[in-house]
Amino acid sequence: MTDEKLMDWALQGGETEWQELHKLCIDRGVAERPGRALGPSATQGVVEAAAWASVLEEMHPGLKVNLRPASATPRAGKEGGKGKIEF
């Protein structure tokens, strides 16, 4: 199955596709594929991307899905006189 198809199921699929994707993602190698792709595509289907990121990370401790867009860079900010990092 292609990475594109896995992402389509994750972001656009219904219950049947999600159940099948969950079965496929039991294999860590398969889980990493949509996990890598979820970050850059998080602008489309943010809720679905966050849900799948959580599922994949729960299924495979140590797998981290970064949903922060690649263009987001930290910037210093001030709140109540204390410095903080904002994205």
matplotlib code that plots the C-alpha trace (Angstrom):
import matplotlib.pyplot as plt

x = [0.0, 1.3, 2.0, -0.5, -3.2, -2.4, -2.7, -5.9, -7.4, -6.1, -7.4, -10.4, -11.5, -14.5, -14.8, -14.0, -10.8, -9.8, -10.3, -8.2, -5.5, -5.4, -4.8, -2.0, -0.3, 0.2, 3.4, 5.8, 7.2, 3.8, 3.0, 6.0, 5.0, 1.8, 3.5, 6.1, 3.6, 1.1, 3.3, 3.6, 0.0, -1.4, -2.8, -5.4, -7.4, -5.9, -8.3, -7.8, -4.0, -3.9, -6.1, -3.9, -0.8, -2.1, -3.1, 0.2, 2.2, 0.1, 0.5, 4.3, 5.9, 9.0, 7.3, 6.9, 4.7, 5.6, 2.5, 4.1, 4.3, 7.8, 7.5, 6.8, 9.9, 10.1, 10.1, 10.6, 7.7, 6.8, 3.9, 3.6, 7.2, 8.4, 10.0, 8.4, 8.8, 5.8, 5.2]
y = [0.0, 3.4, 6.2, 8.3, 5.7, 5.4, 9.2, 9.3, 6.7, 8.6, 12.0, 11.2, 7.7, 6.5, 3.9, 1.0, 2.6, 3.6, 0.1, -1.3, 1.4, 0.6, -3.1, -2.2, 0.1, -2.6, -3.1, -0.4, -0.1, 0.7, 3.0, 5.1, 5.9, 7.8, 9.1, 10.9, 12.2, 13.5, 16.4, 18.2, 17.5, 18.7, 21.8, 19.6, 17.5, 18.8, 17.0, 13.7, 14.2, 14.8, 11.8, 9.5, 10.9, 10.0, 6.5, 5.8, 7.1, 5.0, 1.9, 2.3, 4.0, 5.8, 6.8, 10.6, 12.4, 16.0, 17.9, 21.3, 22.7, 22.8, 26.6, 27.2, 28.6, 29.4, 33.1, 34.7, 36.3, 38.0, 37.2, 38.7, 39.7, 36.2, 35.0, 32.1, 30.3, 30.5, 28.6]
z = [0.0, -0.9, 1.6, -0.3, 0.2, 4.0, 4.3, 2.4, 4.7, 7.8, 6.7, 4.5, 5.5, 7.3, 10.0, 7.7, 6.4, 9.9, 11.2, 8.4, 8.9, 12.6, 11.8, 9.3, 11.8, 14.3, 12.3, 13.4, 9.9, 8.5, 11.4, 10.7, 7.2, 7.9, 11.1, 9.0, 6.5, 9.1, 10.2, 6.8, 5.9, 9.2, 7.6, 5.9, 8.3, 11.5, 13.8, 12.0, 11.9, 15.7, 16.3, 14.2, 15.7, 19.2, 18.1, 16.4, 19.4, 21.8, 19.7, 19.4, 22.4, 21.2, 17.9, 17.9, 15.3, 15.0, 13.9, 13.9, 10.4, 9.0, 8.6, 12.3, 14.0, 17.7, 18.6, 21.9, 23.6, 26.9, 29.1, 32.5, 32.4, 31.9, 28.7, 26.9, 23.6, 21.1, 17.9]

ax = plt.figure().add_subplot(projection="3d")
ax.plot(x, y, z, "-o")
ax.set_aspect("equal")
plt.show()
